[in-house]
Amino acid sequence: MTAAEISEVLELPRSTVSLWLKRIGLGKRSRLDPLEPPNRYEPRHAGELVDVTSTSKGKGFQGLIKRHKFSRGPESHGSMNVRQPGAIGATDAARVFKGVRMSGQMGNVRVTARAYKIVRVDPDRNLLLLKGGVPGAKGALVLVRQSTKPVKVAKGPAGKPNTRKV
């Protein structure tokens, strides 16, 4: 089904549908109708862990210090090596190896923040409150899924599960 057909069925502008149309694998036994608009968030319980996926904020073309947290060179005694990368590989290779950290585009990539705890669910206002920073700019499309990260049980000094409140 194309975005034009979906926009016709959902009675939405074509530009909106093509922007927000996303295919998510639901499995063969799913009873969800792909043309039914999602009107409410499925209520989950507080304390559940979720993964949050979105496109991170783009920061443009950045240098080594901001992009890869390189340290700068000395600024005094006539040094000209203040914000330069230094050596980028062996001289006998006569090429630059793949994966060498250099200046370039920072941000604007798909990021998945894992194991965020749900603090509260407000189905009336269609809100989901999470503990932690959600990736992406304001108003960005965010995908919230059940977490795939295993839950670790905090252990005390004797190796037994810790029941203390921290």
C-alpha positions in Angstrom: 0.0 0.0 0.0 1.4 3.4 -0.9 1.5 6.6 1.2 -1.1 8.2 -1.2 -3.6 5.4 -0.6 -3.1 5.5 3.2 -3.5 9.3 3.3 -6.8 8.9 1.4 -8.1 6.3 3.9 -6.9 8.2 7.0 -8.1 11.5 5.6 -4.7 13.1 6.2 -2.5 15.3 3.9 -0.2 13.3 1.7 2.9 15.1 3.0 2.1 14.2 6.6 1.7 10.5 5.8 4.9 10.2 3.9 6.8 11.8 6.7 5.4 9.6 9.5 4.8 6.4 7.7 6.8 3.6 9.3 6.6 -0.1 8.9 7.1 -2.1 12.1 7.2 -5.8 12.2 4.3 -7.1 14.3 4.4 -10.7 13.5 1.9 -13.0 11.7 -0.5 -13.3 14.6 -1.0 -9.5 14.9 -4.6 -8.4 15.0 -3.9 -4.7 14.4 -5.3 -3.1 11.2 -2.5 -1.2 9.4 -5.0 1.4 8.3 -6.4 2.1 11.7 -4.8 5.3 13.2 -3.3 4.9 16.6 -5.4 7.1 18.8 -4.1 6.2 22.3 -1.0 4.8 23.7 -1.3 1.3 25.0 -1.3 1.6 28.8 1.8 0.0 30.3 2.7 -0.1 34.0 5.2 2.1 35.7 8.6 0.5 36.3 8.7 -1.3 32.9 11.9 -1.0 30.9 11.6 0.3 27.3 14.0 1.1 24.4 13.7 4.5 22.8 14.8 5.0 19.2 15.0 8.3 17.3 17.3 10.4 15.1 19.7 12.4 17.2 20.2 16.1 16.9 22.5 17.1 14.1 25.5 19.2 15.0 27.0 19.7 11.6 30.7 19.3 10.6 32.7 19.1 13.8 36.4 18.8 14.6 38.2 16.1 16.6 37.9 17.7 20.0 34.1 18.0 20.0 33.4 14.9 17.9 35.8 12.3 19.4 36.9 14.1 22.6 40.5 14.4 21.5 42.7 16.6 23.8 44.2 19.7 22.3 47.9 20.6 22.0 49.8 23.2 23.9 48.9 26.8 23.3 52.1 28.5 24.5 55.7 28.7 23.4 54.9 29.2 19.7 53.1 25.8 19.3 51.0 25.7 16.2 49.5 22.3 17.1 46.6 23.6 19.1 43.5 21.8 17.6 45.1 19.5 15.1 44.7 15.7 15.0 48.4 14.6 15.0 49.5 11.4 13.3 46.8 9.4 11.5 48.7 6.1 10.8 51.9 4.5 9.6 54.0 6.2 6.9 54.8 2.9 5.0 51.1 2.1 4.5 50.8 5.1 2.1 47.1 5.3 2.8 44.6 6.0 5.6 43.1 3.0 7.2 39.3 2.7 7.5 37.8 3.7 10.8 40.4 6.4 11.7 38.7 9.0 13.8 38.7 12.3 11.9 36.6 15.4 11.6 33.2 15.1 10.0 29.4 15.1 10.4 28.3 14.7 14.0 24.9 13.7 15.0 21.8 13.2 12.8 22.0 9.4 13.0 19.5 6.8 14.4 20.1 6.3 18.1 18.6 3.7 20.4 18.7 4.5 24.1 18.2 1.3 26.0 16.5 0.3 29.2 14.7 3.5 30.2 12.3 3.1 33.1 8.7 4.2 32.7 7.9 6.6 35.5 4.3 7.2 34.8 1.6 6.6 32.1 -1.1 9.2 31.5 -3.6 7.6 29.0 -6.0 10.6 29.2 -3.4 13.0 27.9 -1.6 10.3 25.8 1.7 10.8 27.7 4.5 8.5 28.6 7.0 9.8 31.2 10.4 8.2 31.1 13.5 8.5 33.3 16.4 9.8 31.2 17.1 11.8 28.1 15.2 10.9 25.0 17.3 11.2 21.8 16.3 13.6 19.1 15.1 17.2 18.7 11.8 18.5 20.0 8.9 17.3 18.0 10.9 14.4 16.5 9.3 11.0 15.8 10.2 8.5 18.6 9.8 4.8 18.6 9.2 3.2 22.0 9.6 -0.6 22.3 9.8 -3.1 25.0 13.4 -3.3 26.2 15.7 -6.1 25.0 18.3 -5.5 27.6 18.3 -8.1 30.5 17.4 -6.8 33.9 20.3 -7.0 36.4 19.6 -7.8 40.0 21.7 -5.7 42.4 23.8 -7.9 44.6 25.1 -7.1 48.0 28.6 -7.7 49.4 27.9 -11.4 50.2 26.6 -12.1 46.6 23.0 -12.2 47.7 20.3 -9.9 46.2 20.4 -6.4 47.7 17.0 -5.5 49.3 18.2 -2.1 50.7 16.7 1.1 49.3 19.4 3.3 48.0 
